[in-house]
Amino acid sequence: MGQVRLSKDELEIKSQCNPLTQIEINIRGEVMSKINQEPSQSSFLLQKPAMAGIFALCLLIVGGIGTYATGVWQLTDSKGEIVYEAETLDKNSYIVKREGMNPLEQDPEITREWEQIHRELRDKMNAGQVMHVYVNDLSLNPIQTTTLLTKPVQYQDYGQWEKGLERKNFPSFMKPTLLPDGFTFHYGVAEFDIDTYYNMGKFEQEMKEEASRTGQRILIREGNYDETQPSYSSIMFTNGQEEIAVRVQFTGAKRLFVSPDAKVEKVSLPSGKEGFYVVDQGTQFIEWVKGEAPRTIYTIQAKADSKISKEDLMLVAENMK
């Protein structure tokens, strides 16, 4: 692909752009259960390391479903040998861990029912809403974990997105200045941490106990964003057929999950930073960390079967300023 340098003014005056709007967002579900297969959507998952083999990769772009945990993280090759490992349990450590396939995928009927539950809940959510969900059914939720649905507001105009970041006191971060030929701004997202994030274990246990006491099959609690803690911002670019997502994460778990069969390659960026190029479960992306305290995670993502190449993603990564 060729290259086109972004013009902020051009982005702001595009005839297709609308003022700040709230869009119904589709959420692709519990990573490998594929709640929504629409190519323009992504979601996030923060996983329990003790439950290896339960989930695979999922990136946060416009909202999603998630679970929480802490643990020791490492990257292994196809032979199981450790390639990269955290030296400490410092929450700021950043590593990659290979995980097995989601057992829900082994039974299509279970997968469809799980998808339907979360799809119906998702369809009822408003932009900006947070929802905690506990499915009290071992056949559907064998690891008895609480899931998290989020639906952030989408900014359909580049200028409105930047103003939204400023209004919400988001920290400064690098933005792409060069894109593959034909790509322009599509929409942007800015989201805060969930207020229960750092106390999720206790919150999850309370939901389990309530479900056990009441016998409810599906227990729902509405959550809130902590507007003092910016979590991430993302920008989607498109050429009308393909999409490239640029995500910047400020807080939360700093671990990258991939499936056992994922292609993981270390890459070097002009800034001297070392990152990862990953191809996994229909997605390809480049991810790296900038800074120490606080640490910021940058992810450049596209579909693996698109015409977008590793070189295209590197072009974006190398021109973040």
N, C-alpha and C positions, 0 to 999 in steps of 0.2 A: 504494500500500500504506500501511497505517497504521504506527504505531510502537509498540514495546514496549521498556521499559527493562529491561536485564538485571539479574537478581538473582543474585549469586554463590552465595548459599545455595541458591537454587532449582536452579541448575545442578548443584550438588554432590549433591543428594539425589534427582535424577530416578530414578524406579524402573527405567528402562531402562538406566541406567549400570552398568557393571561395573568391578571393580578394574582396575589396570594390566594390560593384556593385549597379546599380540603377535598382530597380525592379518596374514593373507595379503593383501598389497597388490598390486592390479593396476597395471601401469605402462603408460601410453600412450607409444608408442615414439618413434623418431627423428622429431621434431616432425611433419612433414607425412606421414609414412608410417603414422601412426595405428595403432600396435601394439594399442591397446585403445580402443574407442569408448565404453566405459561412462561415463556423464555425471558420475559422482562422482569421477573420477580425473583427475590432472594429472601433469605431469612437468617436468623442467628441461632446458635446452640452452644451453650456452655455446659460441659458434661461432667459426669461423675467418673473419675479415673478408675475407681474400684470396679466399675461395671464395664470392663473392656469387652468389646464385642457387641455392645448395645447400639451405639450410634456411630455415624461417620461425619464427614465434613459438612458444615453449613456456614455461610458468611452473612453477616448482617449488612443489608443494604437499605431496605425499606421497612423493616420490622420483621417479626416472626415469632417462633416458639423456642423456649429454652429451658434448661435445667442448670443447676449450680453445683459447684464443689471445689475442693482444693486437692493438691497432691503433688507427687514427684513426676516430672515430665521429661520425656526423652524422644529422640528420633532414631529409628532403627532402619536398616536396609532390608532387602528382601530375604536375607539369610538370618535376620533377627539380631544382627550385630549392631551395637549402639554406635551411631554416627555423631550424635550431638546430645548432650545431657546437661541439665541444670546442675550447678555446683552447690546450690543452697535451696532452701524452701522459701526464699525471699519472694513475696507476692509479685515483685517486679520482674522476676526471671521470665524469659521468653523462649520457649522451645516448641518442638513439634512432637506429637505422639500419634503413632499409628493405632487405629482402633479396628475392631472386627465389624462385620455387617450387622445391621439391625435385625434381630430375630423376627420382628413383625413382618419383614419382607418374605419370610419363608412361607407364610400363609396369606394368600391374596385376599381371602374373605376378612381376616382380621385387619389387614392393611386398609381395606375399603371402609370398614366400620370405624376404624380410628380416624381415617381421613374425614369421614362424614361428620363425626362429632365436632372436630375442630373447624371444619368448613362452616357448619351451621353457626358456631359461636363467632367465628371470624366475620361472617356476613352481618351479624347484629352489632358489631363494634363500630364506633365512630372514630374518625381520625383524632389522634391524641389520647386514645384510651389504652389502659393497661388491664389485663385480666389474668388472674392465677387460676389454673384448672387442675383438679385432681380427679382422675378416672378411677373409681373404686371397683376395679374389675381386673383380677390377675391375668385373665386371658388377653386383655388389651394392654395392660400396664404391668408386665411381669416384674419390673424393678421398683414398682410402687413409687414413682417419682412424680413430683408436681411440675407441670409445664407452665410456661409463661407466654401469653399472647400479647403482642404490642402492635400498635398501628399508628406510627408517627404521621405528622402532617407533611405533605409534599408541597414544595415551592415550585411552581411552574415557570417562574421567571428568575433569571440569574441575579438580577439586582435585588429582588425581594428576598432571595435566599441569603445573599450577603447581609442585607439589612436585618434579617431574622437572626443571623449569627451574632451580629453586633448587639442587637436588642437583648438577646439572651445571655450576653457576656461570655460567649464561647472563646476559648483561648485561640491565639493565632496559629495557623498551620499552613503548610505548603499546598499550593493548588497547581493543577496542570497548566502549562503554558504552550504545549505543543501536542497535537493529536494526529492520528492517522488521517489521511485525506478524506474529507467529506463529513467528519464527525463534528457535531455541535451539541450544545447544552440541551438536555431533555427535561430533567427535574432535579431538585436537590432536597435533602432531608437533614434535619438537625434534631438530635434527641438527647435527653438526659438519662442518668442512671435511674433504675427503679428503686424506690425508697426502702424496699425490703431486701435489696441485694446482699448487704453484708450481714444480714440476720436470717438468711434464707433457710438454714437448717431448722431453726426453731419455728419459723413460719410454716414450713413444710410439715413438720411433725404435728403442729396444731391442726392443719387441714386433714391429715390422716386420721387423727383421733376423732375429729368431728364427723368424718365420713363413716368411721367405724361405729360411732355412737348413734348416728342418725340412720345409717343404712343407705344413705344417698349414693347412687351410682356415679353421678357426676356432681362434684362440688366446685362452686365458682366463688371467687372473691375478687372484687375489683381492687386494683392496685393504683399506685400514684407514681408520678415521676418526682425525683428529688431535684428541684430546679436550681439547686446550688451546685450540682455536680454534672456538668456536661459530659455526656458519654461518647457520642460519635457524631460525625457528619458524613454524608455521602453525596456524590454527584453522579448522575447517570448521563452519559453522552450517547448519541445515536447518529447513524448515517441513513436512517430510514429502514434499514434491514438488520443491521447488527448493533449490539450495545456494548459499551465499555463502562464499567462502574469503578469509581474512585472512592474509597472509603478511608476515613481517618478516625481511629479509635483513641480516646483519651483515657478512659478508665475501664475497670472491669477486669475479668480474667484475661491474661496475656498468654494464652496457649493456642496453638494451631493444631487441630485434629485432622488427620487424613486416614483413609482406609488402608488396609494392608497392601492393596495393589496400586496405590497411588505412585505416580512418578514425582519424586522430590529431588530438585536440583538446586544447589547453592549458586547464587549469582552475585556478582560484584557491581555496585552502583558507583557512578562518578563521585559521589560524596565520600566514597571510601567505605560506605556501609555495606555489610554483607546481608543478603536476603535469601528468600527461597522462591523458586519457580515451581509451582505445583500443578499437576494435571490429575484431577480426581473427580469421579462421579459426575462427569459431564461438564465440569468447570475447570478453567485454567486461570491461574492468577499468580501475581508476584506480590510478595509481602516482606516488609522489613520494619525495623524499629529505629526510631530517631530519638536521641536524648536519653538521659538517665533518670532524672527526677524533675518533672514527671516524664515518663516514657510515652511516646506516641507511636501507634502502629499504623502503617500505611499499607493499603491493599489495592492493587489494580486488577480487576477481574473481567472475564468474558466467558462465553460458552466455549467448551473445548472443541465442539464440532463446527464452529463458525469459521469464517474466512480470516478472522483476526489471528495473527501469529504471535509467538513468543516475542519476536522482534518488535511488533506493534506495542505490546504491553511494556516492553523495556523502553521504547521511545517515550511513552507517557511517564514512566517511573524516572527516567533520566532527566526529564524536563519539568520536575516539580519544583516550584519556587515560592 
